[in-house]
Each structure stands twice: as structure tokens, then as C-alpha cells.
Amino acid sequence: MTSTSSPTPASRPSTLLGLVSVAALLLVAAHASTITSITPNTGSLNGWTRVSILGTGFDIRGRSNLVYIGSGMAGVYCDPIPNECTTTRIVCLTPEYAGVGPMPVTVNSFGYNAICQVAAGCNYQFTIQKTPTVTLISPQWLIAPANITVYGTRFSQGDASVAAFDFTMWIGDEERCNLVSTITGSSFICNVVNMRPGLLPTTVILGASGKANIASLVSTVAVLPSISAVTPSVGSLAGGQTVTIYGTSFSPDVSSNYVTIHGAPCIVDYYGTLYITCKTTPVAAATTSASRIVSPNVSSTVDAYYNLPAGYDLDLYFVGTIQYLSPDSTAVTSNFNTYIGAISCEQCGFRVTSQFVPTFTGNHTFSLNGDDWFEMWLSDSSEPVVRARGVTATGSTRALDVDGFNPRRIISYQGCCTYISSAPQYLVAGKTYWLRMFVKNGYGALGLTGRVSFNNLTNVPLETMLYNSADYVSPVQVLVNDMQALPQKSCLNFSSCDYNFVASATPTVTGVSPTSIGPQQSLTITGTGFDTSTTNPGTSTACAVATLCGGGGCACATQALCGLHTSLCSWSGSACVYRYNPPQCFQWSLNTVTVGGQPCNVTSQTSTQLVCTMPFVTAGSKRVIVSIATTGQASGVAKYVNVLTVVDGISPSSGSINGGNVLSINGFGFDPASTQVQVGNATCAIVSVAFDLITCIVPSLGAEGAASVRVLTSNARAYILPTSYQYDAKPVRPGTTVEVTESSITPINGPANGATRVFVTLPTAYSMSSSTAISVVIGGVPCAVRAAGSNSIQCFTGVAAAAGTFLCCRRHLALVRQHQWRQCAVHQRLRFRSSVHTSASRQCDVRDRQRCL
């Protein structure tokens, strides 16, 4: 019997290892994804090929799948497109060329490499045979929006499931060329939408093949700015009018748009997608626009000559026929090529006259193609170049250039059907050059085509750059990033791009009255050409007091605030804006008046007189400027008014003989830079100066008595207040109960949203110094103390939760022990006196009114 022996100890690890390996393989097989196909498996050397990998077990989270081309995980990364990945498909974009020949593709999903199930292997190859090449982009100069045609080799539209998204053409840093035709193997058409201007590099990506090589001469596209309309068409000689210029490809950077109107700068202040606005500047005299053609959509004049002699040659018969004799027919056309090509004639000739206006400064190369004898002449200005009769050496008369070979004849060729190029012509952007072409046809086909290139860039059709010889130069010139904006045909043929400075559109200011004036007083301006209409921007939600501020022109939240200043908003053409303290009203009038740069609210207007309410401006000499929205700034000798300082009063009116109180002086027109205050003959040290309030520290006097208060202002005037400041020697007794009556509070009501200045006057028997700590509460809401004197307090209300509470005042000395503050709330219709005892420990409210009286 044969015995079976157990494995030796040495053999057991080997067996165990084999079992573990099998288990590991089974585990990997259970989790690994599979690859069943790779399409395409070849692509552009430049990368960007859309590779679709089909299989199973992929991660739908896109970039959670790791795809490499080359040596496993050490290869180059093929970037998955997140929204195009599923459990059975990964779409990735290849990188640039990474090696020669077929290279393995590795897919790692959920930490495991996919198992290749493709019989020929899971490979990908970068190859020139799959690299698209762009050989021509036409046109290379364009005004967006416009179609361009791209020509080349090895084009393809790969993944039909994503349609046009399988194509990308970048112009500059914007993907702005939208596919509008089917991609063939050698061409496609796309539409360039409105975009920033410039000489921009191009990138073409065809998903099935990848990123294309682009010939160096066609690697850029010039997107040109354009103008199509200008409004308004007339304005003031003094400037100041807002002009809107419509067009395409303006720069979002306002400073990169430069505008002149009749040579005068127009300051660009706003950019929109299809327009910019600018503010005109003054000119010395009225202007007029140049003449313009009357036929729409015209770029060239074509003269036809029929029944020419057999064997006609341009040199022999040119002067006697085409140069001087009247043509058999004349037409004006926007495309001379199409026009001539549609004519069928033999022994005929054509003369095309136009003007060329270059967009760039530099060398331009012209090319012409005709059948069967053609020439091109280009002047160095807008004036024609004329061929003249001459006498040959043999004595016969024939057409010759005066100097033998006039340098302005830049192309001359006897032959058919080939483009002949000129020598480079240095031209200046925006300048007009007279241009004339001739073509003679014997028998058979007839045609004449032209093109032009700049600095050896790809040619563009010549007819797209031509203007009829009767066209005018628009008075509005726009440069965008130093690139001249081309006028569209609407500008060339009609008045849509005209603008003129005219006397009839120039308002004038002849006088202002009075010449010395204070804030909120009426200023009268006389002159001519003022506007008498108004523009209503609309009304807000109906408010409780609809008559305030122009019939509801204020927002409800500010209506009450404006209502405190109804005199400012008395004219129905005004709108109150609570952005100033106090509020200002701004007119709906088309006349704008400023005094010292601040709006003077127009309250009445005729064509010869404006009345406005003076704004709150600092004292001194201020210039008055009038502008009309429809025409611009008024002319005339500059007018000035002397704005006076207004001093209303002081608070407090008395205080300790030791001084130290904060004195508040109310008024308007105070200048923070130059205002000074004196009490008696001593300086009141300035704490702060606002437009309407001065605060200073009262100096000591040492004895009771009245002292005058003087305010020294920027216009070197000294204002002596009618109310003197009273120095008082009465002592301050901490803990004294002070009665506050309704008559001691001004004002007695205000809006719930706060910001009302409240004055509280204490009886004259009491006097406090600036060391007295004051707290004011209104309905539980602190009233911020801004100033306090010997017997007065000034504070600004906070925002209240509800209406109906009145002021309750508490004061105590800083050295007195801390007391608990109490509120005194009384029904709003009761006339009352409120007091709070510093030793009180109970709440005083409406249910216990006797303790408040």
C-alpha cells in the first residue's frame, strides 16, 4: 500500500502563498473595472483629443477615475470630463505629445487597474496623421458679430452625441466662435460674437482629432471695434453733454476707450456691451459735418465700357477710352466683385473707383485677380492719381505714365486667373486713400477680385475695407486699445454718426441774483436756452403723506424725514433724498444747477430763468454752473455767488464760571478748515466742526456775567451771536430731582427710525459742568448725547420699536454712587411732567402716573 505523506514544513509556506495569491486574484477580479474599447486610439500631437473609453465598473465621479497613457501610472494623464462619465464610459482629453508609437492606456477606478478586454490591446498613439492643420482663416479682420471660414486638413467632427460641443475655437482668451456649419475634412464656418477687440491669437480644437496646428500667418484674428450710431447729434459749444456711441467691441476698461468729436476729447465715463458714453469738452467754434453719400450700402463706383476694339490693351487705348470718355453705364455697389461677375460681355472693360481706409498703421499688401488684363492704382492721399498722355520715342501717341512708371500704379498684369500682389504699401490707420482698379475682358469669363493683407497676415476681401469716394469721415472718432473703430455703413451713408457743436444748442448764463446768499435761500439764474420740460423717474409705493417730496417721490422709509423739510420739496418736480443731513431734494428738471459743486434744487424754470434753492455748502465764493441734459453746459462768463455763514444759536446759553462746558453752535456753512470761536475775548477750543454744528470747550471767566460769542468763518467775517453766553456761579447739588416738562423738549415728536436731534432745557436754577455724566433714554432707547451745557442737553434719537413714548431724563455726577436707571413711559396724548428720583427703586409707568407727575 502506498502511503501519502504530509507536506514537509519547508513546503507548507509555498502552498499557503499559492492559496493567498489565488484569493487575491479573485478579490481583484471581483472589484476591477474592464476596458472593452478605446475610440479613437490615435490623435493630435497637440493633445486635446476626446478619447471615449467604454467598459464596466467605472466611477461616475469623473476625475475619481485615473487615466494614463504610457508606462502605467507613470504615464501622462488623460483628463476625464466629469459630466460625461458613467459606470460604463469615460471621456478624457489627451495631453500634448508624449511618446512615439502605440502606448498602453491604464484606467484606475476605485483603486484598481481596469482589465483590458480589447483584442488588439488597450493602446493610444499620438500621430501627425491625426493632427489637424489650419491653413487659412477668412476673413482675418472682422467686425463682430461675423462669420469666419476656417480652411485646413484633417478636420473631423468626432462625437455626434455632444454635437457642436465636440468643437472649440478660441479667439484670444474667449471661446467666442460658435459653429454654424457641419465640419468637413477641410473647412468649417463659425460665428464670432461680440467680444473685446484686438489682434488675438486663435486656437482650434476638433474633438475627434484634437488641437490643430495653425500656420503662423493665420494664427491671429483681428477683431475690430465699430461704431453704428451717435446720439444726440448736436450739443453745446461749452461741452458738458453726455453722448452715447453705439457699436461693437468696446473695451470694458473705460480708460481704454478714447473718443474725440471734431478733434476735441470726449471723456468716456461708462461702458455697456454695445455702447459707451462720454462727456463732451468745450470747443472754440461751431462745427459742421462733412458731406456724405446719399446711396445706402455703397462702397465702390463701377463704370462699364462696352464694344472696345479687338486686341484692346490698357496702355494703348486707356487714355482715349476708359480714362476720359463717359462710360456706357455706371453703378454704385457694396461688392464690385459680385457686380462685375454677374455681367456677361466681350471686348469690355470696367473701372472701379473707391477709397481705402486702413485700420492699422504699417505695411499693407494688395492682391488683384482678373480676366484678362488688370491694374490697380493707389494714391498717397484722398486725391486721385491721373494717368496722362505722353509721346513715345517713335512719336506715336499712346497712354503712358508721365514719369514712365508712376509708383502709384501698384499692380499691372496682362493675363488671367491669378492673384498678383503689390509691393508693401505703408499706410496710416484712419487715413483715406484714393484707389482705382481696371479690368479688360476679351472673350469668355469675366471677373475682378481683390484682397489686402496687413504685415503679411492672411488676406481679407478688399471690398470689406472700401468706402465710396463720396463718403465722409465721421466727426466721432473712437480708439479702443489704440485700435481705430470702423464706422458701419449706417454711419457712412446717413446721419446716424453725426455730432456737431452748434450755437443754437448752447445755453447761456447772463446773471445770478443775489450775489450774496445763505443756505436754503432762492437763487435766480438768468440766461437763454434753458429747458422747460421735466422727466419723472416714477413714484415709490404710496406713502401716508403723498403730498410730501414731489407727490410720493420719496421712499416710504424716508417720507417722514423728508416731511420735516417740506419747504425743500415744495416743487412737484423734486424728489427728496435722505442722504444728507438735513435732506436734500434733487430735481426731475432737465436743467442741473450746481453751486460749489453741490446741487441747487430747481424750483421753477422758463427758457430764460431758473430759480433754485441753495444747497448746504461751506461759506465763501462758489461758482454757479448750469447744464442742460439735452444740450450740455451753459456758456458765458463764469458766475459766482458769495455763500454766507448762518448762525442760528448756541446751546447751552449758560454755564459755570470755571468753564469746561461743551458749547454747541448751530447754523450752516461752517468750514472745518478755518472756523474759529471766541467767548468773550477768549478762545473757545474747537472740539469738532461739521457743516451745521460747531462744538468747543468754553473758557473760564472767573466771575458771573454775560460774554459775547463770535464765530470767525472762511470768508473772513465775524458773526456775533445775538444771544450771549451767561457765566453762572451756582453750585451743582448731586442727587437733585429735576423736573422735565413738555415745553422743555424740542421737538416733542419724531420718526421711529431715529436720527432726530432733540434739545432738552433744564430750569435755570440748575447748572452743570462738563464733568456731569448725562444719560438720556426715550422709550427705553438711548438718545445719544452729543453735547451738554449748564442747563441743556442735546442728543440724537435711536431707532424705536414703536411710537408713543416720551423723553425721560436722568443726570448724576460721576462721583455719585451708581444708581439703577428707570424709564418713565406716559401715554402720548397726555401733557405731562416726568421726573425720576435718583434714590427710586421702582418702575414708573402709565399705571402709576402720579409718581411721574
GIGILIN-V202199 format. One record per backbone hydrogen bond with DSSP energy under -1.0 kcal/mol. CO is the residue of the C=O (numbers start at 1). NH is the residue of the N-H. Records with the same first field share a line. If there is no record, write none. Layout:
CO=NH + NH
//
This chain:
8=11 + 12
11=15
12=16
13=17
14=18
15=19
16=20
17=21
18=22
19=23
20=24
21=25
22=26
23=27
24=28
25=29
26=30
27=31
28=32
33=115
34=56
35=117
37=54
39=52
41=125
43=127
44=47
45=97
47=211
49=94
51=92
52=39
53=90
54=36 + 37
56=34
62=65
66=108
67=78
68=106
69=76
70=72
71=74
72=75
76=69
79=93
81=84
82=85
87=58
88=55
89=86
90=53
91=81
92=51
93=79
94=48
103=124
104=70
106=68
107=114
108=66
109=112
112=109
115=35
118=121
121=123
122=105
124=103
125=43
127=130
128=131
132=213
133=153
134=215
136=151
138=149
140=222
142=224
146=192
148=190
149=138
150=188
151=135 + 136
153=133
159=162
162=165
163=166
164=167
166=207
168=205
170=203
171=174
174=171 + 176
176=193
178=191
185=155
186=152
187=184
188=150
189=180
190=148
191=178
192=146
198=200 + 223
200=221
201=172
203=170
204=212
205=168
206=209 + 210
207=50
209=44
210=206
213=134
215=218
217=458
219=202
221=200
222=142
223=198
225=486
226=248
227=488
229=246
231=244
233=500
235=502
236=239
237=283
239=633
241=280
243=278
244=231
245=276
246=228 + 229
248=226
252=254
253=256
254=257
256=481
258=479
259=266
260=477
261=264
264=261
267=279
270=277
274=247
275=272
276=245
277=269 + 270
278=243
279=267
280=240
300=333
301=353
302=331
303=351
304=328 + 329
305=349
309=312
313=317
314=318
315=399
317=321
318=323
321=325
329=304
331=302
333=299 + 300
335=339
336=340
337=341
338=342
340=343
347=308
348=441
349=305
350=439
351=303
352=437
353=301
354=435
355=467
356=433
358=430
362=427
363=455
364=425
365=453
366=422
367=451
368=420
369=449
370=417
372=415
373=440
374=413
375=438
376=410 + 411
377=436
381=434
388=400
390=398
392=395
396=392
398=390
401=404
403=405
406=409
408=378 + 410
411=376
413=374
420=368
425=364
427=362
428=431
433=356
434=379
435=354
436=377
437=352
438=375
439=350
441=348
442=347
447=371
449=369
450=462
451=367
452=460
453=365
454=457
460=452
461=464
462=465
465=357
467=355
468=471
475=262
477=260
478=485
479=258
480=483
483=480
486=227
488=491 + 492
489=493
495=498
496=230
500=235
501=287
503=506
507=635
508=528
511=526
513=524
515=642
517=644
518=521
521=614
523=612
524=513
525=610
526=510 + 511
528=508
533=590
545=548
548=552
549=553
552=540
555=558
558=562
559=563
560=564
562=565
563=566
565=568
571=574
573=588
575=586
577=579 + 584
584=577
586=575
588=535
590=629
592=627
593=600
594=625
595=598
598=595
601=613
604=611
607=530
608=527
609=606
610=525
611=603 + 604
612=523
613=601
614=520
615=617
620=643
622=641
623=596
625=594
626=634
627=592
628=631 + 632
631=236
632=628
635=509
639=624
641=622
642=517
643=620
646=668
649=666
651=664
653=726
654=790
655=728
656=659
657=701 + 702
661=698
663=696
664=651
665=694
666=648 + 649
668=646
669=619
671=674 + 675
676=712
677=684
678=710
679=682
682=679
685=697
688=695
691=670
692=667
693=690
694=665
695=687 + 688
696=663
698=660
705=727
707=725
708=680
709=721
710=678
711=719
712=676
713=716
717=713
719=711
725=707
726=655
727=705
728=657
733=736
740=834
741=744
742=745
744=761
746=759
751=754
752=800
756=797
758=795
759=746
760=793
763=766
769=772
773=812
775=810
776=783
777=808
778=781
781=778
784=796
787=794
788=662
790=768
791=762
792=789
793=760
794=786 + 787
795=758
796=784
797=755
808=777
810=775
812=773
813=816
827=830
834=740
837=840
845=848
848=851
849=852
//
